[in-house]
């Protein structure tokens, strides 16, 4: 079981990146920072200053997509460097690319997210295009996490709402895991499942407060995302965090393309529909997503009825080894349309 060794959360903690690296490895001399152009321009100087104060050399690499081609290019650029750490500094794309690059070159990874958009900030799993699997794959758990709520407060509100979508998904993910246990004899970790479920429940319980996007909101959401990522670390798989709702999201990317909605937005839509199949209170989930500003209808992220139906009918085929509600209730076009219509997703 691999867990993050140190986690810092709070306003201005990006100024402690250098001292955190030093606390993790007193002999460290050089780090590579993988980021996006906007984040580097907005907050790169503060991060760099922190590293300089800790007497650490740094090299910056700006990425524009999350693909294995990008990971390979970075790997070739930095493989021969005497690096002690790889830092992912930015949104989900930068964190995922940095995590996979660190895994490929065998270096420790430090996660410094600038938006609370998904639980990958603390988990070992990444979602990058171009792998041989149409779903998240395992890399290494971040050795540390630095979550600066002040930086996160500057991110577009849509990203925070997407993080809420990724969190409520744990409700149906855990139900799918229970289904795998009950019907296939699959290992089920009660502690990991309860931790993931608790991360979702706080969004349901606090949605009225979270909609205001205050410092309280950001800290609550980022703590829940980190907890969910830790649940995956404990489970040794993404089971407590990812079920049929995530397969739906991946299927949307194949059917319509990756530009249709954020990860958390697509997952949120999937959660509404999978909750209905599980016999859960899908209307409460939809109301929660609406309160926090996440989409509850496919058209809000540009998806057509046909996209949704095709994604629903093909989702399980992307990962036939993972037993979910879609393995038990096999949808055809007619029943998929009926499900999406009845939950008002279309």
Residue, then its C-alpha position, 0 to 999 in steps of 0.5 A: x500500500x502506497x500513500x502520500x507521505x506529506x499533504x499540505x492544504x491551505x492558502x499560500x502553501x505553494x510557497x512551501x514546495x521547496x521546503x516540502x521537497x527538502x523534508x522528503x529528501x534532504x539531499x535533493x538537488x534538482x527537480x523537473x516541473x511539468x505544467x501548463x502555459x497559463x499556470x506557469x504564467x500565473x503562479x510559476x514565479x512563486x513556485x520557482x522562488x520557493x525552490x530557489x530558497x530551498x537551494x533546488x535547481x529546477x527545469x520547467x516543461x510546458x505541456x498542452x495535452x494529456x497524451x502518451x506522445x507528450x509523456x514520451x517526449x518528456x521522458x526522452x528530454x529528462x531521462x538523463x537528468x540527475x533529477x530527484x523529483x518530478x512535480x506536476x504543477x497545474x490542473x488535471x492534465x499537468x498532474x496526470x502527465x507528470x505522474x506518468x512521466x515520473x513513473x516511466x523514469x522511476x522518480x518520485x512524484x509531487x502533486x501540486x494541483x491548482x484546481x480541485x477538478x478530480x481525485x487524481x491529485x492524490x491517487x496513483x491513477x492517470x487518464x492519458x490518451x494513447x495508452x492501450x487501455x481505454x480507461x485510467x491506468x496505474x502509475x505511482x502514488x504521489x509522495x506528497x501533495x501541496x494544495x494551495x486553496x488560494x491558487x485554486x480559488x482563481x481557477x474557473x468555477x467550472x473546474x470546481x463543479x467538475x470536482x464535485x461531479x467526480x466526488x458524487x460518482x463515488x456513490x455509484x462506484x461503491x455500489x458497483x464494487x459491492x455488486x462485484x463482491x456479491x455476484x462475482x466474489x470480488x475482493x471488497x475493502x470496507x474501509x476504502x469503500x467507506x472513505x470514498x463514500x464519505x468523500x461523496x456524502x460531504x458534497x451531498x450534505x454541504x451542497x448548499x454551502x459549496x455553491x458559493x465557491x468560498x474558501x470553505x468550499x474549496x478546502x472542503x472539496x479538495x480535502x474530499x478529493x484527496x480522501x477519495x484518492x487515498x481510498x484508491x491507494x488503500x484499495x490498490x485499485x480504482x474500484x472505490x472511486x470508479x464504476x459504470x459512471x466512469x466507463x460512461x465518461x470514457x465511452x463519451x470520449x470515444x463516441x463524441x470526442x474528448x472536447x465534450x465536457x470535463x471529466x467530472x462533468x461527464x462522470x456526474x451525468x453518468x452518476x445520475x443514470x447509474x444511480x437510477x439503475x441501482x435504485x438510488x435517489x438519483x434526483x438528490x444527486x442531480x439536485x446536488x450537481x445543479x446546486x454546485x453548478x455542474x451540468x445535469x443535462x447532456x446538452x449542457x456539454x454539447x452532447x446529443x441524445x445519440x451520443x448518450x445512448x451510444x455511450x451507454x450501450x458501449x460503456x461496459x465493453x471498454x472494460x469487460x473485466x470490471x463488473x458493474x451495474x451495466x454488466x448486470x443490466x445490459x442496455x440496448x438502444x431502447x432501454x438506454x434512451x429510456x434511462x437517459x430520458x427518465x433521469x432528464x439527462x436527455 
